[in-house]
Amino acid sequence: MNFPLIMLLIYTGRKTAAMVWEICNPSTGQSVILPKMKSRKRTGATSFFGYDPTEKQFKVLSMFITKNGISNEHQVLTLAPTGKLSVRIIECSIPHCPQSPGICINGVLYYKSSPNWSSEVDGIMCFDVRSETFRFVRVMEPFIRAVHPRATLINYNGKLASVMSTQSYNYIDEKSIGFVMYVVQDLEKQKWSKHNYELTHLREYGVAMLLFAGVTVAGEIVLLPKYPSSPFYVFYCSLERKSIRRVEIQGMGGFKQVYTFVNHVEDVKLMQTF
Ligand SMILES: *[C@@H]1O[C@H](CO)[C@@H](O)[C@H](O)[C@H]1NC(C)=O
């Protein structure tokens, strides 16, 4: 397990254990099924995948979610280079409700959070993967839209960023005039930069719903169809050149749902950019 890994939620098809998390190495096809979290309470659970570049360790942060949406019983699962798993219970002194998938940048795992189910997202939880500690950073005006419920968190050139269509959708379609991106300059000091992008070229392609999949190392935003169709296209928006490339991926005809992991390269050196 020495290569960039991805984490997948898979359906087992069994009635009792409907879903399990699996960590997979796309280079070797090796995979590890994560142990189920044990709790007597019947609540939901959520998991995030992180990488600590200092100790070169993959970790999975998991937590149960109570009825009012607040996380409890936090645990960290560490995946040793041998493939061995170890679990540690950790404390989180910040009651919060996770509200987005996580994104790990330079050893810090970020996800949007709110005080509970019934309140709006008001900031970002930052989990330091190495020290296994939590920090909450509130996001305020004029940048509160960076943590809008429909904004997608991305890694933009090594910085935490958030993207959303100009009409506040989590997708882009042929009616979209563009999207807005906020990039963190200094999270603690509430410094974000705001960028508006027009998508005039996209209209020529007559696309259906496209979701934000992430950013390539070349700084292109990757857009992926929400519902796969044939032919299957992926779009790359270059923010510097203000242009869009459309790339057809063949052999996708039979899939009902597609997940994308950007920047997977079959080379260990790229671990540094994970
Ligand atoms: C949710 O959080 C808000 C803001 O902190 C608070 O005013 C409200 O009472 C909370 N609701 C519940 C059900 O805990």
The ligand as an SDF file (V2000), in Angstrom:
LIG
                    3D

 14 14  0  0  0  0  0  0  0  0999 V2000
  -28.9420   24.2680   16.2300 C   0  0  0  0  0  0  0  0  0  0  0  0
  -27.9410   25.2560   16.3280 O   0  0  0  0  0  0  0  0  0  0  0  0
  -28.4440   26.5780   16.4230 C   0  0  0  0  0  0  0  0  0  0  0  0
  -27.2500   27.5320   16.3470 C   0  0  0  0  0  0  0  0  0  0  0  0
  -26.2420   27.1940   17.2660 O   0  0  0  0  0  0  0  0  0  0  0  0
  -29.2540   26.7130   17.6980 C   0  0  0  0  0  0  0  0  0  0  0  0
  -29.7810   28.0110   17.8060 O   0  0  0  0  0  0  0  0  0  0  0  0
  -30.3920   25.6960   17.6840 C   0  0  0  0  0  0  0  0  0  0  0  0
  -31.0850   25.7210   18.8920 O   0  0  0  0  0  0  0  0  0  0  0  0
  -29.8350   24.2760   17.4520 C   0  0  0  0  0  0  0  0  0  0  0  0
  -30.9410   23.3540   17.2560 N   0  0  0  0  0  0  0  0  0  0  0  0
  -30.9600   22.1450   17.8260 C   0  0  0  0  0  0  0  0  0  0  0  0
  -32.1440   21.2860   17.4660 C   0  0  0  0  0  0  0  0  0  0  0  0
  -30.0890   21.7430   18.5710 O   0  0  0  0  0  0  0  0  0  0  0  0
  1  2  1  0
  1 10  1  0
  2  3  1  0
  3  4  1  0
  3  6  1  0
  4  5  1  0
  6  7  1  0
  6  8  1  0
  8  9  1  0
  8 10  1  0
 10 11  1  0
 11 12  1  0
 12 13  1  0
 12 14  2  0
M  END
$$$$
